[in-house]
Every structure is written in structure tokens, then in C-alpha cells.
């Protein structure tokens, strides 16, 4: 049997059969195509694996950064919270508001009677109370809305308006009465001003002037919540100052911004 | 000429020239091997390509152990590819019953058989039913034992031995027929 097998084994093992002439190229092309596809597959695979990996890394980074920044935010928030509360106080109570002495001290000076405004940071800001006021029988009034009401032309225009229209009663000037009056009012849905109330009084005469100024304002741009115009309570401080620099010569001679304001106010006020 | 290892390495790296050289050296031998199993030229050609391509990916597992080890490695790989294909086509599961009837086995004249051209022998093998052909090829030519064969094509060892006996008997009668026809 072994011998019979050997006939075949010896003759057929390593036997070569002639292939078609085109077969070599066909094979090489097939292999080349396959390698190309394998490369493409590898590319797709690396993209499929790589992109989520990169995304994950980026997300991890963002998460880490946000963790750190949140930690940084904590003290900032803590310092901001009292500031908000400060602004709420005038809206809730009319009395006992701590006077910002520094503001007034700067202004008090001398015999000359002049009026100017200060540029406090909180100037013209709406009351920061996160609730609607409860006025029975009345439509809701918002303390805070997404889009605050605005004096036409903005805060600077409002300052300009007050500066240009302010009239300080002679008796106040003579008696050196000055200070900051806080007036609260409601900006109606159509932008008109209603219910002006002095929430921080200085002097009845100055209070009256403050109310006159507020009531005489042009229509505001109403505040909006969810795109809808709403009634919004708004508070502005009005500073009545008897300024040191009354003389025109002095006023024109000076160059600071405050002095410029005084100069422009002068003619209209007096 | 490149060494066998270098040829293998370059082929894997996609060197077109090396792949051409590999083809030139081994294609016709592997083609004959495939034909011996599948008895169909086109399919043998296709299988040879598959085997060579698989080799390109598998050269990492090739370790050189002397001249001719690359061919030995390629040959083993090719037989595996062929067996896989045959198994997929479940040709091996169908044992044809029509040719199980064998008349007496006259002893072939082995000396005279030495003169039979290889291609004639090849055709005789190719004429065997596929299971017999596979078992005969694996056992008698490619050096597998019955255990390997049984595991590879899913039959028992006894079944493999039995099939081999029938394959031999059929080949012997064919050899005798050939010798008679050629007047020896």
C-alpha cells in the first residue's frame, strides 16, 4: 500500500500546473485592491475609534475646567449676594436706608449752588427682587424681567434727561440741601410711567422735584418677559448736588467729565 | 534572489515586486495542490489566490527553518484554506453512495505505474469523489494522519480509514485501466 501511495506522492507532491498567463496580474491586482481596502478600513476604524476618544478627552477637559471654575465662582457669588440684597432693601421699606455718606460728602461744598449727577454703578438699575409684587386687584408687576425696561436711548440718555431737566428749588440751594432721592415707579406695558413713589426722601422740595422729573419722562421701552411686554417696577436714584464749581469761568476752565456735565447743565438749569 | 524570510516580510509590507516573485515561485505548485483537492481549474485558481492572500496577512506566524520551509508553510496553509472551502460548501458531508461499489482490486503494476505522467495521475485523483479525494490527498500526499483528517473534515478516524481504502481501490483500478489502454 505504501508503495502504491508513493506513486502518487512522489509524482504529485510539488507538481506544478500551468496557470493562465493573466493570472499573475489578476492576483497582484486583487492583492493590491485588498491592501487598499484594508488601509481604508483601518482609516475608518481609527476615525471611528479616534473621534469618540477625542470627544471624550475634550469633555473630560471641559468637565475638569468647569469644576475648577465653579470653585472659583463660589467666593464671587458670595460677594455678589449682599450687593443684590442691598438693592432689594429700598424696594421693601421706605425707611431706614443706610445713607451712602461718601456720595454726599463729595458733593457738599460751599456756598455756590450747582446741581450735578453722580455716576453710581447702581444707577438706573431695576429693583432686584425675584418676585412679583402683590397688589390686590392690580395686574402683576414684575420686579425682575428677562429684558429690563429702558429709558429711550439707554441709561446715559436717562442721565442726560435728568441733568437737563433738573430744577433745584432756590430754598434748597440757599440752605445747602442736597442728596440722593430714590424714586420707584412702574413702567407700564406701553412704556408710560405710573405710580412714582419716593422711597428714600431727602427733603420734601427735592422729593417733589424728583417725582416731577420721573413723571415727565418720555415713554420707556417696556420690560419683557418671554417676549411679552410686562409692567415692571423700576427704581432710579436722583442726585441733587450743590456743586462747588458754580462760576462759569471755573467751569469752562476745567476739563474733567464731571465738570463738563456741570457746564452743560448750567445754562438750562439756571 | 531574496531569502525566504525577506520575501515574506516584503510581501506583507505590500511590496508589489516581492509579491510577484512569491507568485512566480509558488503559484503553480499551490495551484496544482488546490486542483488535486477540488478537481476544478477555476476553483483551484481562486483557492490558490485566497491562500496566497491569506499568506500575506499571516507571514508573521511563519518562522524560517531552512531552505524550503516557506513552501512547506505555504502548503500547509493552502491545504487548510482548501479544507475550509470544502467544508463551507459541505461537499465533504455528502458521501456519494453511487461509487461505493467497487469490484475486485487487481494489484497495479507499480513499476509500470512509475511511467504514468503526473498529469494523468492528477486527473485520476481529480476523478475521485470529493470525500475520497480529500482523504487520499491529505493522507497519502500531504502527510496528515487519520486523526487530523477526522478532525479537519468532521468524520471519525475509522470512517477516514475506510474512505481511504475505497479511494485507493478506485485509483488502483484506474491505474490498471490506464496501463491496459496504453498497452503495457
Contacts between the chains, C-beta under 8 A, distances in Angstrom:
chain1	res1	chain2	res2	distance
A	1	B	168	6.8
A	3	B	110	5.4
A	4	B	108	6.5
A	4	B	110	6.5
A	4	B	113	7.9
A	4	B	168	6.5
A	4	B	171	7.7
A	4	B	172	6.6
A	5	B	139	7.9
A	5	B	140	4.1
A	5	B	141	7.9
A	5	B	168	7.6
A	7	B	110	6.4
A	7	B	113	4.9
A	7	B	114	6.7
A	7	B	116	7.6
A	7	B	121	7.2
A	7	B	175	7.6
A	8	B	121	5.7
A	8	B	125	6.8
A	8	B	136	7.8
A	8	B	140	5.8
A	8	B	141	6.1
A	8	B	171	7.3
A	9	B	140	5.8
A	9	B	141	5.0
A	11	B	116	7.6
A	11	B	118	4.4
A	11	B	121	5.3
A	12	B	32	7.5
A	12	B	36	6.2
A	12	B	118	6.3
A	12	B	121	5.9
A	12	B	122	6.1
A	12	B	125	6.9
A	12	B	141	5.6
A	13	B	141	5.4
A	13	B	142	7.6
A	14	B	29	6.0
A	15	B	29	7.3
A	15	B	32	4.7
A	15	B	36	7.9
A	15	B	118	5.0
A	15	B	122	6.6
A	16	B	28	4.0
A	16	B	29	5.1
A	16	B	31	7.7
A	16	B	32	5.6
A	17	B	28	5.7
A	17	B	31	5.2
A	17	B	32	4.1
A	17	B	35	5.9
A	17	B	44	7.9
A	17	B	122	7.7
A	18	B	28	6.4
A	19	B	27	6.0
A	19	B	28	5.7
A	19	B	31	5.5
A	19	B	45	6.8
A	20	B	45	7.6
A	23	B	27	7.2
A	23	B	45	6.3
A	24	B	20	6.7
A	24	B	23	5.3
A	24	B	24	7.3
A	24	B	27	7.1
A	26	B	49	7.7
A	27	B	23	5.7
A	27	B	27	7.2
A	27	B	49	5.2
A	27	B	52	6.6
A	28	B	16	6.3
A	28	B	19	5.9
A	28	B	20	6.1
A	28	B	23	7.0
A	30	B	49	6.1
A	30	B	53	6.9
A	31	B	19	5.9
A	31	B	52	7.6
A	31	B	53	5.7
A	31	B	56	6.4
A	32	B	16	6.8
A	34	B	53	6.3
A	35	B	14	5.2
